[in-house]
């Protein structure tokens, strides 16, 4: 028996709370493809800088300085420094999108859905199809504000 393996990407949808005008919240929703990010792997610190991920960028700079110092004093051979740099690039490629998701959650757009789709457009359609409809407007019934006993078989009635 063969297992059904899907190779479609998975998207994490971050959106502000769906209160008030739901259309505005949908417009501010952000879709992030999960998994390994090749651009973050190749361009590492530039990718972190472009996405304003300051803490991981600071950690990368600290690692680069430490590698430079260790190599300068002869504590680490150049192949070792290259290997550590490759590991740091792999780390950024694997974790970069998760850091973006955490940044969005801190900015008021938490993770609200996870969608498997062929592309971003299909993921947006699936998300909008799953999203709850806005609550109906509250209506006030005539006489609901009136104080006094209720007539009929209710407690306190006549």
N, CA, C and O atoms as a GROMACS GRO file, in nm:
protein
  632
    1UNK      N    1   0.085  -0.118   0.000
    1UNK     CA    2   0.000   0.000   0.000
    1UNK      C    3   0.089   0.124   0.000
    1UNK      O    4   0.181   0.136   0.081
    2UNK      N    5   0.062   0.216  -0.090
    2UNK     CA    6   0.142   0.337  -0.103
    2UNK      C    7   0.082   0.451  -0.023
    2UNK      O    8  -0.039   0.472  -0.021
    3UNK      N    9   0.168   0.524   0.044
    3UNK     CA   10   0.121   0.639   0.120
    3UNK      C   11   0.101   0.757   0.025
    3UNK      O   12   0.178   0.775  -0.069
    4UNK      N   13  -0.001   0.836   0.051
    4UNK     CA   14  -0.028   0.955  -0.029
    4UNK      C   15   0.055   1.069   0.027
    4UNK      O   16   0.024   1.124   0.132
    5UNK      N   17   0.162   1.106  -0.045
    5UNK     CA   18   0.251   1.210   0.000
    5UNK      C   19   0.224   1.335  -0.082
    5UNK      O   20   0.228   1.332  -0.205
    6UNK      N   21   0.197   1.444  -0.014
    6UNK     CA   22   0.170   1.570  -0.081
    6UNK      C   23   0.297   1.653  -0.086
    6UNK      O   24   0.370   1.664   0.013
    7UNK      N   25   0.324   1.711  -0.201
    7UNK     CA   26   0.442   1.794  -0.216
    7UNK      C   27   0.407   1.942  -0.231
    7UNK      O   28   0.491   2.023  -0.270
    8UNK      N   29   0.283   1.976  -0.199
    8UNK     CA   30   0.244   2.116  -0.208
    8UNK      C   31   0.300   2.192  -0.088
    8UNK      O   32   0.310   2.138   0.022
    9UNK      N   33   0.335   2.319  -0.110
    9UNK     CA   34   0.386   2.398   0.002
    9UNK      C   35   0.278   2.425   0.106
    9UNK      O   36   0.158   2.421   0.078
   10UNK      N   37   0.324   2.452   0.226
   10UNK     CA   38   0.234   2.484   0.336
   10UNK      C   39   0.255   2.632   0.370
   10UNK      O   40   0.368   2.678   0.384
   11UNK      N   41   0.146   2.703   0.384
   11UNK     CA   42   0.150   2.846   0.412
   11UNK      C   43   0.094   2.873   0.552
   11UNK      O   44  -0.009   2.817   0.590
   12UNK      N   45   0.162   2.957   0.625
   12UNK     CA   46   0.115   3.004   0.755
   12UNK      C   47   0.053   3.141   0.733
   12UNK      O   48   0.116   3.230   0.674
   13UNK      N   49  -0.070   3.159   0.778
   13UNK     CA   50  -0.139   3.287   0.760
   13UNK      C   51  -0.142   3.361   0.892
   13UNK      O   52  -0.193   3.311   0.992
   14UNK      N   53  -0.088   3.482   0.890
   14UNK     CA   54  -0.086   3.569   1.006
   14UNK      C   55  -0.181   3.685   0.976
   14UNK      O   56  -0.173   3.748   0.871
   15UNK      N   57  -0.270   3.711   1.070
   15UNK     CA   58  -0.369   3.816   1.049
   15UNK      C   59  -0.401   3.884   1.181
   15UNK      O   60  -0.398   3.821   1.286
   16UNK      N   61  -0.433   4.014   1.174
   16UNK     CA   62  -0.481   4.079   1.296
   16UNK      C   63  -0.616   4.020   1.334
   16UNK      O   64  -0.678   3.952   1.252
   17UNK      N   65  -0.663   4.043   1.455
   17UNK     CA   66  -0.792   3.988   1.497
   17UNK      C   67  -0.904   4.029   1.403
   17UNK      O   68  -0.907   4.142   1.353
   18UNK      N   69  -0.996   3.937   1.378
   18UNK     CA   70  -1.106   3.961   1.287
   18UNK      C   71  -1.222   4.026   1.361
   18UNK      O   72  -1.329   3.966   1.374
   19UNK      N   73  -1.202   4.147   1.408
   19UNK     CA   74  -1.308   4.223   1.474
   19UNK      C   75  -1.328   4.352   1.397
   19UNK      O   76  -1.238   4.400   1.327
   20UNK      N   77  -1.444   4.407   1.411
   20UNK     CA   78  -1.473   4.531   1.339
   20UNK      C   79  -1.490   4.501   1.191
   20UNK      O   80  -1.569   4.414   1.153
   21UNK      N   81  -1.418   4.573   1.108
   21UNK     CA   82  -1.425   4.556   0.964
   21UNK      C   83  -1.337   4.437   0.924
   21UNK      O   84  -1.214   4.448   0.923
   22UNK      N   85  -1.400   4.325   0.892
   22UNK     CA   86  -1.328   4.202   0.859
   22UNK      C   87  -1.247   4.219   0.732
   22UNK      O   88  -1.139   4.160   0.719
   23UNK      N   89  -1.296   4.298   0.637
   23UNK     CA   90  -1.225   4.318   0.511
   23UNK      C   91  -1.089   4.383   0.534
   23UNK      O   92  -0.992   4.350   0.466
   24UNK      N   93  -1.080   4.475   0.630
   24UNK     CA   94  -0.952   4.539   0.661
   24UNK      C   95  -0.855   4.438   0.719
   24UNK      O   96  -0.737   4.439   0.685
   25UNK      N   97  -0.904   4.350   0.806
   25UNK     CA   98  -0.818   4.247   0.863
   25UNK      C   99  -0.769   4.152   0.754
   25UNK      O  100  -0.653   4.112   0.756
   26UNK      N  101  -0.855   4.116   0.659
   26UNK     CA  102  -0.813   4.029   0.549
   26UNK      C  103  -0.709   4.098   0.462
   26UNK      O  104  -0.615   4.033   0.415
   27UNK      N  105  -0.724   4.227   0.442
   27UNK     CA  106  -0.626   4.301   0.361
   27UNK      C  107  -0.489   4.304   0.428
   27UNK      O  108  -0.386   4.308   0.361
   28UNK      N  109  -0.487   4.302   0.560
   28UNK     CA  110  -0.360   4.307   0.634
   28UNK      C  111  -0.304   4.168   0.663
   28UNK      O  112  -0.197   4.158   0.723
   29UNK      N  113  -0.373   4.063   0.622
   29UNK     CA  114  -0.324   3.927   0.644
   29UNK      C  115  -0.198   3.904   0.561
   29UNK      O  116  -0.184   3.956   0.451
   30UNK      N  117  -0.107   3.826   0.615
   30UNK     CA  118   0.021   3.797   0.548
   30UNK      C  119   0.039   3.646   0.539
   30UNK      O  120   0.023   3.575   0.638
   31UNK      N  121   0.071   3.599   0.421
   31UNK     CA  122   0.095   3.457   0.399
   31UNK      C  123   0.245   3.431   0.394
   31UNK      O  124   0.317   3.498   0.321
   32UNK      N  125   0.290   3.336   0.473
   32UNK     CA  126   0.432   3.297   0.474
   32UNK      C  127   0.443   3.150   0.437
   32UNK      O  128   0.382   3.064   0.501
   33UNK      N  129   0.520   3.122   0.335
   33UNK     CA  130   0.546   2.983   0.302
   33UNK      C  131   0.638   2.926   0.410
   33UNK      O  132   0.736   2.990   0.447
   34UNK      N  133   0.606   2.809   0.459
   34UNK     CA  134   0.688   2.749   0.564
   34UNK      C  135   0.800   2.667   0.500
   34UNK      O  136   0.798   2.639   0.381
   35UNK      N  137   0.895   2.630   0.582
   35UNK     CA  138   1.004   2.544   0.534
   35UNK      C  139   1.131   2.622   0.505
   35UNK      O  140   1.146   2.738   0.543
   36UNK      N  141   1.220   2.555   0.437
   36UNK     CA  142   1.353   2.609   0.408
   36UNK      C  143   1.343   2.727   0.311
   36UNK      O  144   1.270   2.721   0.212
   37UNK      N  145   1.417   2.833   0.340
   37UNK     CA  146   1.418   2.952   0.255
   37UNK      C  147   1.554   2.962   0.187
   37UNK      O  148   1.655   2.991   0.251
   38UNK      N  149   1.556   2.937   0.054
   38UNK     CA  150   1.683   2.940  -0.020
   38UNK      C  151   1.745   3.079  -0.021
   38UNK      O  152   1.867   3.092  -0.012
   39UNK      N  153   1.664   3.182  -0.032
   39UNK     CA  154   1.718   3.320  -0.034
   39UNK      C  155   1.787   3.352   0.099
   39UNK      O  156   1.892   3.415   0.101
   40UNK      N  157   1.727   3.309   0.209
   40UNK     CA  158   1.788   3.333   0.340
   40UNK      C  159   1.918   3.254   0.352
   40UNK      O  160   2.014   3.302   0.413
   41UNK      N  161   1.922   3.134   0.297
   41UNK     CA  162   2.044   3.052   0.300
   41UNK      C  163   2.156   3.118   0.221
   41UNK      O  164   2.270   3.123   0.267
   42UNK      N  165   2.125   3.167   0.101
   42UNK     CA  166   2.228   3.224   0.014
   42UNK      C  167   2.270   3.363   0.059
   42UNK      O  168   2.389   3.394   0.062
   43UNK      N  169   2.173   3.447   0.094
   43UNK     CA  170   2.204   3.586   0.125
   43UNK      C  171   2.209   3.617   0.273
   43UNK      O  172   2.232   3.733   0.310
   44UNK      N  173   2.188   3.519   0.360
   44UNK     CA  174   2.195   3.527   0.505
   44UNK      C  175   2.177   3.662   0.569
   44UNK      O  176   2.064   3.706   0.590
   45UNK      N  177   2.287   3.730   0.602
   45UNK     CA  178   2.274   3.857   0.676
   45UNK      C  179   2.200   3.965   0.598
   45UNK      O  180   2.130   4.047   0.659
   46UNK      N  181   2.213   3.968   0.466
   46UNK     CA  182   2.139   4.067   0.388
   46UNK      C  183   1.989   4.039   0.394
   46UNK      O  184   1.908   4.132   0.400
   47UNK      N  185   1.951   3.911   0.393
   47UNK     CA  186   1.811   3.874   0.404
   47UNK      C  187   1.757   3.915   0.541
   47UNK      O  188   1.646   3.967   0.552
   48UNK      N  189   1.835   3.890   0.645
   48UNK     CA  190   1.794   3.930   0.780
   48UNK      C  191   1.777   4.082   0.789
   48UNK      O  192   1.682   4.131   0.850
   49UNK      N  193   1.869   4.154   0.730
   49UNK     CA  194   1.861   4.301   0.729
   49UNK      C  195   1.740   4.349   0.652
   49UNK      O  196   1.670   4.440   0.697
   50UNK      N  197   1.712   4.290   0.536
   50UNK     CA  198   1.597   4.330   0.454
   50UNK      C  199   1.466   4.308   0.527
   50UNK      O  200   1.370   4.384   0.508
   51UNK      N  201   1.459   4.204   0.609
   51UNK     CA  202   1.335   4.174   0.683
   51UNK      C  203   1.335   4.232   0.824
   51UNK      O  204   1.243   4.207   0.902
   52UNK      N  205   1.437   4.308   0.856
   52UNK     CA  206   1.449   4.375   0.987
   52UNK      C  207   1.440   4.279   1.104
   52UNK      O  208   1.373   4.305   1.204
   53UNK      N  209   1.509   4.168   1.090
   53UNK     CA  210   1.517   4.069   1.198
   53UNK      C  211   1.644   4.098   1.276
   53UNK      O  212   1.748   4.036   1.253
   54UNK      N  213   1.636   4.193   1.368
   54UNK     CA  214   1.754   4.248   1.434
   54UNK      C  215   1.823   4.150   1.529
   54UNK      O  216   1.946   4.145   1.533
   55UNK      N  217   1.748   4.072   1.604
   55UNK     CA  218   1.810   3.981   1.701
   55UNK      C  219   1.889   3.871   1.630
   55UNK      O  220   2.005   3.847   1.665
   56UNK      N  221   1.830   3.802   1.530
   56UNK     CA  222   1.912   3.703   1.459
   56UNK      C  223   2.030   3.766   1.385
   56UNK      O  224   2.137   3.705   1.376
   57UNK      N  225   2.012   3.887   1.332
   57UNK     CA  226   2.122   3.955   1.265
   57UNK      C  227   2.233   3.986   1.364
   57UNK      O  228   2.351   3.969   1.333
   58UNK      N  229   2.196   4.032   1.484
   58UNK     CA  230   2.297   4.058   1.588
   58UNK      C  231   2.371   3.932   1.628
   58UNK      O  232   2.492   3.935   1.651
   59UNK      N  233   2.298   3.820   1.637
   59UNK     CA  234   2.363   3.693   1.671
   59UNK      C  235   2.460   3.651   1.560
   59UNK      O  236   2.568   3.601   1.588
   60UNK      N  237   2.420   3.673   1.434
   60UNK     CA  238   2.508   3.637   1.323
   60UNK      C  239   2.633   3.725   1.324
   60UNK      O  240   2.744   3.675   1.303
   61UNK      N  241   2.617   3.855   1.348
   61UNK     CA  242   2.732   3.946   1.354
   61UNK      C  243   2.827   3.906   1.468
   61UNK      O  244   2.948   3.906   1.451
   62UNK      N  245   2.770   3.872   1.584
   62UNK     CA  246   2.853   3.828   1.696
   62UNK      C  247   2.929   3.700   1.660
   62UNK      O  248   3.047   3.686   1.694
   63UNK      N  249   2.864   3.608   1.592
   63UNK     CA  250   2.931   3.486   1.549
   63UNK      C  251   3.042   3.516   1.449
   63UNK      O  252   3.150   3.459   1.457
   64UNK      N  253   3.016   3.606   1.354
   64UNK     CA  254   3.117   3.643   1.255
   64UNK      C  255   3.238   3.709   1.321
   64UNK      O  256   3.352   3.681   1.284
   65UNK      N  257   3.213   3.795   1.419
   65UNK     CA  258   3.324   3.859   1.492
   65UNK      C  259   3.403   3.754   1.569
   65UNK      O  260   3.526   3.755   1.568
   66UNK      N  261   3.333   3.663   1.636
   66UNK     CA  262   3.402   3.558   1.712
   66UNK      C  263   3.484   3.469   1.619
   66UNK      O  264   3.596   3.430   1.654
   67UNK      N  265   3.430   3.437   1.502
   67UNK     CA  266   3.507   3.357   1.406
   67UNK      C  267   3.630   3.432   1.357
   67UNK      O  268   3.738   3.374   1.344
   68UNK      N  269   3.615   3.561   1.331
   68UNK     CA  270   3.729   3.642   1.289
   68UNK      C  271   3.838   3.649   1.395
   68UNK      O  272   3.956   3.638   1.363
   69UNK      N  273   3.799   3.666   1.520
   69UNK     CA  274   3.895   3.672   1.630
   69UNK      C  275   3.964   3.536   1.646
   69UNK      O  276   4.086   3.529   1.660
   70UNK      N  277   3.885   3.429   1.644
   70UNK     CA  278   3.942   3.294   1.660
   70UNK      C  279   4.037   3.261   1.547
   70UNK      O  280   4.141   3.199   1.569
   71UNK      N  281   4.003   3.302   1.427
   71UNK     CA  282   4.091   3.276   1.313
   71UNK      C  283   4.215   3.365   1.319
   71UNK      O  284   4.324   3.322   1.284
   72UNK      N  285   4.199   3.490   1.364
   72UNK     CA  286   4.312   3.583   1.375
   72UNK      C  287   4.416   3.537   1.476
   72UNK      O  288   4.535   3.553   1.453
   73UNK      N  289   4.371   3.480   1.587
   73UNK     CA  290   4.465   3.431   1.689
   73UNK      C  291   4.515   3.289   1.660
   73UNK      O  292   4.597   3.236   1.735
   74UNK      N  293   4.466   3.230   1.553
   74UNK     CA  294   4.511   3.096   1.518
   74UNK      C  295   4.440   2.985   1.594
   74UNK      O  296   4.485   2.870   1.590
   75UNK      N  297   4.333   3.016   1.662
   75UNK     CA  298   4.258   2.914   1.738
   75UNK      C  299   4.170   2.829   1.646
   75UNK      O  300   4.130   2.718   1.682
   76UNK      N  301   4.141   2.881   1.528
   76UNK     CA  302   4.053   2.813   1.434
   76UNK      C  303   4.112   2.823   1.295
   76UNK      O  304   4.144   2.932   1.248
   77UNK      N  305   4.126   2.709   1.229
   77UNK     CA  306   4.180   2.707   1.093
   77UNK      C  307   4.075   2.761   0.995
   77UNK      O  308   3.955   2.753   1.023
   78UNK      N  309   4.118   2.815   0.881
   78UNK     CA  310   4.022   2.867   0.783
   78UNK      C  311   3.916   2.767   0.739
   78UNK      O  312   3.800   2.806   0.724
   79UNK      N  313   3.948   2.637   0.718
   79UNK     CA  314   3.840   2.545   0.682
   79UNK      C  315   3.735   2.532   0.794
   79UNK      O  316   3.616   2.515   0.766
   80UNK      N  317   3.778   2.539   0.919
   80UNK     CA  318   3.684   2.533   1.031
   80UNK      C  319   3.592   2.654   1.034
   80UNK      O  320   3.473   2.641   1.059
   81UNK      N  321   3.648   2.772   1.007
   81UNK     CA  322   3.568   2.894   1.004
   81UNK      C  323   3.467   2.888   0.889
   81UNK      O  324   3.352   2.929   0.904
   82UNK      N  325   3.509   2.836   0.774
   82UNK     CA  326   3.417   2.821   0.661
   82UNK      C  327   3.304   2.725   0.694
   82UNK      O  328   3.189   2.747   0.656
   83UNK      N  329   3.337   2.618   0.764
   83UNK     CA  330   3.235   2.520   0.802
   83UNK      C  331   3.133   2.582   0.898
   83UNK      O  332   3.013   2.560   0.884
   84UNK      N  333   3.182   2.660   0.994
   84UNK     CA  334   3.091   2.726   1.089
   84UNK      C  335   3.004   2.829   1.017
   84UNK      O  336   2.886   2.844   1.048
   85UNK      N  337   3.062   2.900   0.919
   85UNK     CA  338   2.983   2.995   0.842
   85UNK      C  339   2.875   2.923   0.763
   85UNK      O  340   2.762   2.971   0.755
   86UNK      N  341   2.909   2.808   0.704
   86UNK     CA  342   2.810   2.729   0.631
   86UNK      C  343   2.698   2.683   0.724
   86UNK      O  344   2.580   2.685   0.686
   87UNK      N  345   2.733   2.642   0.844
   87UNK     CA  346   2.631   2.604   0.941
   87UNK      C  347   2.540   2.721   0.978
   87UNK      O  348   2.420   2.704   0.994
   88UNK      N  349   2.598   2.841   0.989
   88UNK     CA  350   2.516   2.959   1.021
   88UNK      C  351   2.422   2.992   0.906
   88UNK      O  352   2.308   3.033   0.929
   89UNK      N  353   2.468   2.976   0.782
   89UNK     CA  354   2.382   2.999   0.665
   89UNK      C  355   2.268   2.897   0.663
   89UNK      O  356   2.154   2.932   0.633
   90UNK      N  357   2.300   2.773   0.694
   90UNK     CA  358   2.196   2.669   0.701
   90UNK      C  359   2.094   2.702   0.811
   90UNK      O  360   1.974   2.684   0.791
   91UNK      N  361   2.142   2.750   0.925
   91UNK     CA  362   2.055   2.789   1.037
   91UNK      C  363   1.959   2.901   0.994
   91UNK      O  364   1.840   2.896   1.025
   92UNK      N  365   2.012   3.000   0.923
   92UNK     CA  366   1.927   3.111   0.878
   92UNK      C  367   1.825   3.060   0.776
   92UNK      O  368   1.709   3.102   0.780
   93UNK      N  369   1.866   2.972   0.686
   93UNK     CA  370   1.773   2.918   0.587
   93UNK      C  371   1.662   2.835   0.649
   93UNK      O  372   1.548   2.839   0.604
   94UNK      N  373   1.696   2.759   0.753
   94UNK     CA  374   1.596   2.675   0.818
   94UNK      C  375   1.501   2.753   0.909
   94UNK      O  376   1.381   2.723   0.913
   95UNK      N  377   1.551   2.851   0.978
   95UNK     CA  378   1.472   2.922   1.080
   95UNK      C  379   1.419   3.058   1.037
   95UNK      O  380   1.336   3.116   1.107
   96UNK      N  381   1.464   3.112   0.924
   96UNK     CA  382   1.430   3.248   0.883
   96UNK      C  383   1.281   3.276   0.877
   96UNK      O  384   1.235   3.378   0.928
   97UNK      N  385   1.206   3.187   0.815
   97UNK     CA  386   1.061   3.210   0.803
   97UNK      C  387   0.992   3.200   0.938
   97UNK      O  388   0.892   3.269   0.962
   98UNK      N  389   1.043   3.116   1.026
   98UNK     CA  390   0.985   3.110   1.161
   98UNK      C  391   1.009   3.241   1.235
   98UNK      O  392   0.922   3.288   1.309
   99UNK      N  393   1.125   3.299   1.215
   99UNK     CA  394   1.153   3.430   1.278
   99UNK      C  395   1.060   3.538   1.223
   99UNK      O  396   1.016   3.625   1.297
  100UNK      N  397   1.031   3.532   1.093
  100UNK     CA  398   0.936   3.627   1.035
  100UNK      C  399   0.797   3.610   1.096
  100UNK      O  400   0.730   3.709   1.127
  101UNK      N  401   0.755   3.486   1.115
  101UNK     CA  402   0.625   3.459   1.176
  101UNK      C  403   0.618   3.511   1.319
  101UNK      O  404   0.517   3.567   1.361
  102UNK      N  405   0.726   3.492   1.394
  102UNK     CA  406   0.730   3.544   1.532
  102UNK      C  407   0.726   3.696   1.533
  102UNK      O  408   0.663   3.756   1.620
  103UNK      N  409   0.792   3.758   1.437
  103UNK     CA  410   0.790   3.904   1.429
  103UNK      C  411   0.649   3.953   1.399
  103UNK      O  412   0.605   4.052   1.458
  104UNK      N  413   0.579   3.886   1.307
  104UNK     CA  414   0.441   3.925   1.276
  104UNK      C  415   0.350   3.907   1.397
  104UNK      O  416   0.264   3.991   1.424
  105UNK      N  417   0.369   3.798   1.470
  105UNK     CA  418   0.287   3.773   1.590
  105UNK      C  419   0.312   3.881   1.694
  105UNK      O  420   0.218   3.926   1.759
  106UNK      N  421   0.437   3.924   1.710
  106UNK     CA  422   0.467   4.031   1.805
  106UNK      C  423   0.409   4.165   1.761
  106UNK      O  424   0.380   4.251   1.844
  107UNK      N  425   0.392   4.182   1.630
  107UNK     CA  426   0.338   4.307   1.576
  107UNK      C  427   0.185   4.308   1.574
  107UNK      O  428   0.125   4.402   1.521
  108UNK      N  429   0.121   4.207   1.631
  108UNK     CA  430  -0.025   4.207   1.640
  108UNK      C  431  -0.095   4.125   1.533
  108UNK      O  432  -0.216   4.136   1.516
  109UNK      N  433  -0.020   4.042   1.460
  109UNK     CA  434  -0.080   3.956   1.358
  109UNK      C  435  -0.041   3.811   1.389
  109UNK      O  436   0.049   3.757   1.326
  110UNK      N  437  -0.110   3.748   1.484
  110UNK     CA  438  -0.073   3.612   1.521
  110UNK      C  439  -0.110   3.511   1.412
  110UNK      O  440  -0.183   3.542   1.318
  111UNK      N  441  -0.057   3.391   1.427
  111UNK     CA  442  -0.088   3.282   1.336
  111UNK      C  443  -0.236   3.246   1.353
  111UNK      O  444  -0.280   3.214   1.463
  112UNK      N  445  -0.312   3.251   1.243
  112UNK     CA  446  -0.454   3.220   1.251
  112UNK      C  447  -0.493   3.096   1.172
  112UNK      O  448  -0.598   3.037   1.198
  113UNK      N  449  -0.409   3.056   1.077
  113UNK     CA  450  -0.443   2.939   0.997
  113UNK      C  451  -0.318   2.884   0.930
  113UNK      O  452  -0.220   2.956   0.911
  114UNK      N  453  -0.324   2.758   0.894
  114UNK     CA  454  -0.219   2.692   0.817
  114UNK      C  455  -0.289   2.625   0.699
  114UNK      O  456  -0.385   2.550   0.717
  115UNK      N  457  -0.239   2.653   0.578
  115UNK     CA  458  -0.305   2.608   0.456
  115UNK      C  459  -0.203   2.538   0.367
  115UNK      O  460  -0.090   2.583   0.352
  116UNK      N  461  -0.246   2.426   0.307
  116UNK     CA  462  -0.165   2.359   0.206
  116UNK      C  463  -0.223   2.398   0.070
  116UNK      O  464  -0.341   2.375   0.044
  117UNK      N  465  -0.139   2.456  -0.016
  117UNK     CA  466  -0.187   2.503  -0.146
  117UNK      C  467  -0.073   2.504  -0.247
  117UNK      O  468   0.044   2.498  -0.210
  118UNK      N  469  -0.110   2.512  -0.375
  118UNK     CA  470  -0.008   2.514  -0.481
  118UNK      C  471   0.071   2.645  -0.483
  118UNK      O  472   0.192   2.645  -0.508
  119UNK      N  473   0.003   2.756  -0.456
  119UNK     CA  474   0.069   2.887  -0.458
  119UNK      C  475  -0.001   2.980  -0.358
  119UNK      O  476  -0.098   2.943  -0.293
  120UNK      N  477   0.052   3.102  -0.349
  120UNK     CA  478  -0.002   3.199  -0.252
  120UNK      C  479  -0.147   3.235  -0.283
  120UNK      O  480  -0.228   3.252  -0.191
  121UNK      N  481  -0.179   3.247  -0.410
  121UNK     CA  482  -0.316   3.284  -0.447
  121UNK      C  483  -0.417   3.178  -0.403
  121UNK      O  484  -0.522   3.211  -0.349
  122UNK      N  485  -0.385   3.053  -0.426
  122UNK     CA  486  -0.474   2.945  -0.383
  122UNK      C  487  -0.482   2.940  -0.230
  122UNK      O  488  -0.589   2.915  -0.174
  123UNK      N  489  -0.370   2.965  -0.163
  123UNK     CA  490  -0.371   2.966  -0.016
  123UNK      C  491  -0.462   3.077   0.036
  123UNK      O  492  -0.535   3.057   0.133
  124UNK      N  493  -0.459   3.193  -0.029
  124UNK     CA  494  -0.547   3.303   0.012
  124UNK      C  495  -0.694   3.267  -0.009
  124UNK      O  496  -0.778   3.298   0.075
  125UNK      N  497  -0.724   3.200  -0.121
  125UNK     CA  498  -0.863   3.159  -0.147
  125UNK      C  499  -0.910   3.060  -0.041
  125UNK      O  500  -1.022   3.070   0.008
  126UNK      N  501  -0.825   2.963  -0.007
  126UNK     CA  502  -0.863   2.863   0.094
  126UNK      C  503  -0.885   2.932   0.228
  126UNK      O  504  -0.981   2.902   0.298
  127UNK      N  505  -0.795   3.024   0.264
  127UNK     CA  506  -0.809   3.094   0.391
  127UNK      C  507  -0.937   3.176   0.396
  127UNK      O  508  -1.008   3.174   0.496
  128UNK      N  509  -0.967   3.248   0.289
  128UNK     CA  510  -1.090   3.328   0.287
  128UNK      C  511  -1.214   3.240   0.291
  128UNK      O  512  -1.317   3.279   0.346
  129UNK      N  513  -1.206   3.121   0.232
  129UNK     CA  514  -1.320   3.028   0.237
  129UNK      C  515  -1.342   2.972   0.376
  129UNK      O  516  -1.455   2.941   0.413
  130UNK      N  517  -1.236   2.959   0.453
  130UNK     CA  518  -1.247   2.905   0.590
  130UNK      C  519  -1.280   3.011   0.693
  130UNK      O  520  -1.332   2.979   0.800
  131UNK      N  521  -1.251   3.136   0.662
  131UNK     CA  522  -1.265   3.243   0.761
  131UNK      C  523  -1.410   3.258   0.804
  131UNK      O  524  -1.501   3.242   0.723
  132UNK      N  525  -1.430   3.287   0.930
  132UNK     CA  526  -1.568   3.304   0.978
  132UNK      C  527  -1.632   3.429   0.919
  132UNK      O  528  -1.565   3.529   0.893
  133UNK      N  529  -1.761   3.421   0.898
  133UNK     CA  530  -1.832   3.538   0.848
  133UNK      C  531  -1.845   3.639   0.963
  133UNK      O  532  -1.844   3.601   1.080
  134UNK      N  533  -1.857   3.765   0.928
  134UNK     CA  534  -1.868   3.866   1.034
  134UNK      C  535  -1.996   3.845   1.115
  134UNK      O  536  -2.096   3.799   1.061
  135UNK      N  537  -1.994   3.878   1.243
  135UNK     CA  538  -2.113   3.862   1.325
  135UNK      C  539  -2.223   3.957   1.278
  135UNK      O  540  -2.195   4.066   1.229
  136UNK      N  541  -2.349   3.915   1.294
  136UNK     CA  542  -2.458   4.004   1.252
  136UNK      C  543  -2.462   4.127   1.342
  136UNK      O  544  -2.421   4.121   1.458
  137UNK      N  545  -2.509   4.237   1.288
  137UNK     CA  546  -2.516   4.358   1.372
  137UNK      C  547  -2.615   4.338   1.486
  137UNK      O  548  -2.716   4.270   1.471
  138UNK      N  549  -2.584   4.399   1.598
  138UNK     CA  550  -2.673   4.389   1.714
  138UNK      C  551  -2.794   4.478   1.690
  138UNK      O  552  -2.782   4.594   1.651
  139UNK      N  553  -2.910   4.420   1.715
  139UNK     CA  554  -3.033   4.498   1.698
  139UNK      C  555  -3.098   4.516   1.833
  139UNK      O  556  -3.086   4.432   1.922
  140UNK      N  557  -3.166   4.623   1.847
  140UNK     CA  558  -3.238   4.650   1.971
  140UNK      C  559  -3.385   4.630   1.943
  140UNK      O  560  -3.440   4.687   1.848
  141UNK      N  561  -3.448   4.550   2.025
  141UNK     CA  562  -3.590   4.524   2.007
  141UNK      C  563  -3.670   4.630   2.081
  141UNK      O  564  -3.628   4.681   2.185
  142UNK      N  565  -3.783   4.660   2.026
  142UNK     CA  566  -3.866   4.764   2.084
  142UNK      C  567  -3.910   4.724   2.225
  142UNK      O  568  -3.967   4.617   2.245
  143UNK      N  569  -3.884   4.808   2.317
  143UNK     CA  570  -3.927   4.785   2.454
  143UNK      C  571  -3.827   4.704   2.536
  143UNK      O  572  -3.854   4.677   2.653
  144UNK      N  573  -3.716   4.666   2.480
  144UNK     CA  574  -3.620   4.585   2.555
  144UNK      C  575  -3.555   4.665   2.667
  144UNK      O  576  -3.512   4.608   2.768
  145UNK      N  577  -3.549   4.796   2.651
  145UNK     CA  578  -3.486   4.879   2.754
  145UNK      C  579  -3.581   4.908   2.869
  145UNK      O  580  -3.538   4.957   2.974
  146UNK      N  581  -3.708   4.879   2.851
  146UNK     CA  582  -3.810   4.913   2.950
  146UNK      C  583  -3.790   4.833   3.078
  146UNK      O  584  -3.769   4.712   3.073
  147UNK      N  585  -3.795   4.898   3.189
  147UNK     CA  586  -3.784   4.830   3.318
  147UNK      C  587  -3.923   4.802   3.370
  147UNK      O  588  -4.018   4.873   3.340
  148UNK      N  589  -3.934   4.699   3.448
  148UNK     CA  590  -4.063   4.664   3.507
  148UNK      C  591  -4.088   4.515   3.499
  148UNK      O  592  -4.009   4.442   3.440
  149UNK      N  593  -4.198   4.470   3.558
  149UNK     CA  594  -4.227   4.326   3.558
  149UNK      C  595  -4.265   4.278   3.421
  149UNK      O  596  -4.318   4.354   3.339
  150UNK      N  597  -4.240   4.153   3.395
  150UNK     CA  598  -4.276   4.089   3.269
  150UNK      C  599  -4.414   4.028   3.287
  150UNK      O  600  -4.442   3.964   3.389
  151UNK      N  601  -4.500   4.047   3.190
  151UNK     CA  602  -4.635   3.994   3.199
  151UNK      C  603  -4.636   3.855   3.136
  151UNK      O  604  -4.579   3.835   3.029
  152UNK      N  605  -4.700   3.760   3.202
  152UNK     CA  606  -4.707   3.625   3.152
  152UNK      C  607  -4.659   3.528   3.256
  152UNK      O  608  -4.668   3.557   3.376
  153UNK      N  609  -4.611   3.415   3.216
  153UNK     CA  610  -4.570   3.312   3.309
  153UNK      C  611  -4.422   3.318   3.344
  153UNK      O  612  -4.363   3.215   3.377
  154UNK      N  613  -4.362   3.432   3.338
  154UNK     CA  614  -4.222   3.451   3.376
  154UNK      C  615  -4.215   3.488   3.523
  154UNK      O  616  -4.312   3.541   3.577
  155UNK      N  617  -4.104   3.463   3.588
  155UNK     CA  618  -4.091   3.505   3.728
  155UNK      C  619  -4.113   3.655   3.740
  155UNK      O  620  -4.063   3.733   3.659
  156UNK      N  621  -4.184   3.693   3.838
  156UNK     CA  622  -4.211   3.835   3.861
  156UNK      C  623  -4.330   3.886   3.781
  156UNK      O  624  -4.365   4.004   3.790
  157UNK      N  625  -4.393   3.798   3.703
  157UNK     CA  626  -4.506   3.842   3.620
  157UNK      C  627  -4.634   3.853   3.699
  157UNK      O  628  -4.642   3.806   3.812
  158UNK      N  629  -4.733   3.915   3.641
  158UNK     CA  630  -4.861   3.935   3.708
  158UNK      C  631  -4.953   3.821   3.686
  158UNK      O  632  -5.066   3.822   3.736
   0.00000   0.00000   0.00000
